[in-house]
């Protein structure tokens, strides 16, 4: 048996745009099911919002998302989680970083750090904080 951890992102009306953006950065396929598709559109203004969606790529990237309906409480929060993208190829991580920085606020530039050959943190235009780095063995 194996367990896979997948980041699940919650939005209020931006899930489809976020998934399309992440697909443009990381590649893969978007699957999107709306409240209307499920026959569960309680608010006609939210019928095209996502009840469930994901980006899944052959490179291992996988993230899920949905739009929290207005009848439920939701707050974008303040750094309630980070999405970590860790690799072993500097060129690949640097290319992903370049794409992800569009419309983002860079918290820590992508550069060498004391704990990793390459590390950076940014918050994208959807309020999601991303950490990209090159994996390094811990020699503590």
QUIVEN-V411788 format. One line per field, one symbol per residue. ss: DSSP state (a for helix, b for strand, c for the rest). phi: phi as a letter, one per 20 degrees, with the letter a starting at -180 (. if undefined). A space follows every 50 residues. Layout:
ss->???
phi->???
//
This chain:
ss->ccccccbbbbbcccaaaaaaaaaaaaccbbbbbbcccccccccaaacccb bbbbbbcccccbbbbbbccccccccccccccbbbbbbccaaaaaaaaaaa ccccbbbbbbbbbccbbbbbbbbcccccbbbbbbcccccc
phi->.ccdecfdddccndgfffffffffednocedcceffgemcefcffdgefe eabbdccfenfbbdbbeffffdfbcfmclfacddddcccgffffffggff fgmddfebgfafcfdbfbbbcbdffeneedddbdfcfedf
//
